[in-house]
């Protein structure tokens, strides 16, 4: 006897298969969301910078070693303080276990750190300090600060110019983002660093928002008005590299000494080639690693120091090593 399969039986079989697939998919999703590892968030200023990519790399390495579920987020641009605030607020809503924050605004981020305090989420500050007076006024607490002495780095850069130039010399300063603790400390340190050298004169000091394009544009304009300039201090390497491009375009490569800050790979290459004078090296990879390691300690109830320093040094042609291929 010949049997036939009715359309409704075929439909039922297909529905059963589809249902089992959907159930399997939901189970996989449930396994991902039930991750029992500590959730540590690292919020940096931008991921469009080699400096913060190095910081992310160090954090990810430590997260693997410590079995941590690491979440790394950032605004697209370093100047977008409001977006960074939104990112932190969203992470508070999802109740991460610990927040590691490199604040884009030393004053602006204080209120959201206060929200993290009230939510019971410990906060570790990385790279740039919160404004101490504002934090104290608002009763905001942090577990530690992990970073370099930006003031001392600027002072070292200023002293280097003093050793370079013995005659009267005009200098330009590219400041970074106005009001940011990191850039302000670096510029303040630089100005104090050149004080013992009366032959050095800052003839122009302008912000370029820590961005390469703006560093190029500001430097290009200043080369028109400050024709005798012999040295440039930029409070980060992105601006320094932009300034270097403007100097190259003006046919003045080798005539103007450029000192940056961060010693990113491209800056090291330019220093090794003799095109850029120097850069103050931090260690962002160590900052990221230390942030995660100390986040785990805080979660475990261990006491961590109020300040965890990361060493700095001046990288010159004698010490610059191009990145490995």
Buried (B, 14 or more C-beta within 10 A) or exposed (E): EEEEEEEEEEEEEEEEEEEEEEEEEEEEEEEEEEEEEBBBBBBBBBBBBBBBBBBBBBBBBBBEEBEBBBBBBBBEBBBBBEBBBEBBEEBBEEEBBBBBBBBBBBBBBBBBBBBBBEEEBBBBBBBBBBBEEBBEEBEBEBBBBBBBBBBBBBBBBBBBBBEBBEEEBBBBBBBBBEBBBBBBBBBBBBBBBBEEBEEBEBBBBBBBBBBBEBBBBBBBEBBEEBEEBBBBBBBBBBBBBBBBBBBBEBEBBEEBBBBBBBBBBBBBBBBBEEBBBBBBBBBBBBBBBBBBBBBBBBBEEEEBEEEBEBEBBBBBBEBBEEEEE
